[in-house]
Amino acid sequence: MSTATKPNHIGRKISRIRELRDMKQEALAQALGTNQQTVSAIENSETIEDEKLTEIAKALGVSVEAIKNFTEENMINYFNTFYDNSVANGINNPVNCSFNPLDKIIELYERMLLAEKEKVEFLEKLLKDR
């Protein structure tokens, strides 16, 4: 008896995509208008009707083909194709701000300080009126 994962187990693919989307079964159930137990049963199913699969794909924000063709290897290859350009936008290619970030922080701090002063004045006035 083999315990190997069957390559086209749609339910497991749905489960893995849901997990990658950081979605709980309850959230998927709510999006499908059903309950968590039904989602659990779906994820344990080897096959799913096309109509239901379309609903699930929509709820997960992926295409039906993405579910059908999903593999862990494809996922790893997909993420490995991203180019991290954070370095390119850093030292070698500095981002030109049209404002001084410190000025914006000071401006925000001054507005917060003014709001606190107004709040204190209002509370002092309320106490005097008693």
URGI-V81609 format. One record per residue. N is the residue number from 0. PHI is phi in whole degrees, -180 to 180 (* if undefined). Layout:
N|PHI / N|PHI
//
This chain:
0|* / 1|-94 / 2|-106 / 3|-66 / 4|-71 / 5|-71 / 6|-66 / 7|-120 / 8|-80 / 9|-58 / 10|-60 / 11|-66 / 12|-65 / 13|-61 / 14|-59 / 15|-68 / 16|-64 / 17|-60 / 18|-65 / 19|-65 / 20|-83 / 21|57 / 22|-117 / 23|-84 / 24|-58 / 25|-62 / 26|-67 / 27|-65 / 28|-59 / 29|-63 / 30|-64 / 31|-91 / 32|73 / 33|-137 / 34|-117 / 35|-62 / 36|-63 / 37|-66 / 38|-63 / 39|-59 / 40|-64 / 41|-61 / 42|-68 / 43|-93 / 44|-84 / 45|-77 / 46|-132 / 47|-141 / 48|-61 / 49|-59 / 50|-63 / 51|-67 / 52|-63 / 53|-64 / 54|-62 / 55|-65 / 56|-60 / 57|-63 / 58|-65 / 59|-85 / 60|76 / 61|-131 / 62|-88 / 63|-61 / 64|-63 / 65|-63 / 66|-69 / 67|-62 / 68|-97 / 69|-66 / 70|-143 / 71|-61 / 72|-64 / 73|-62 / 74|-63 / 75|-63 / 76|-62 / 77|-61 / 78|-70 / 79|-74 / 80|-85 / 81|-72 / 82|-102 / 83|-81 / 84|-100 / 85|-66 / 86|-71 / 87|-63 / 88|-92 / 89|-102 / 90|-66 / 91|-75 / 92|-140 / 93|-63 / 94|-80 / 95|-94 / 96|-83 / 97|-91 / 98|-147 / 99|-90 / 100|-57 / 101|-65 / 102|-62 / 103|-67 / 104|-66 / 105|-63 / 106|-61 / 107|-64 / 108|-60 / 109|-64 / 110|-66 / 111|-66 / 112|-64 / 113|-63 / 114|-63 / 115|-66 / 116|-62 / 117|-64 / 118|-65 / 119|-63 / 120|-61 / 121|-63 / 122|-67 / 123|-64 / 124|-63 / 125|-62 / 126|-67 / 127|-68 / 128|-73 / 129|-76
//
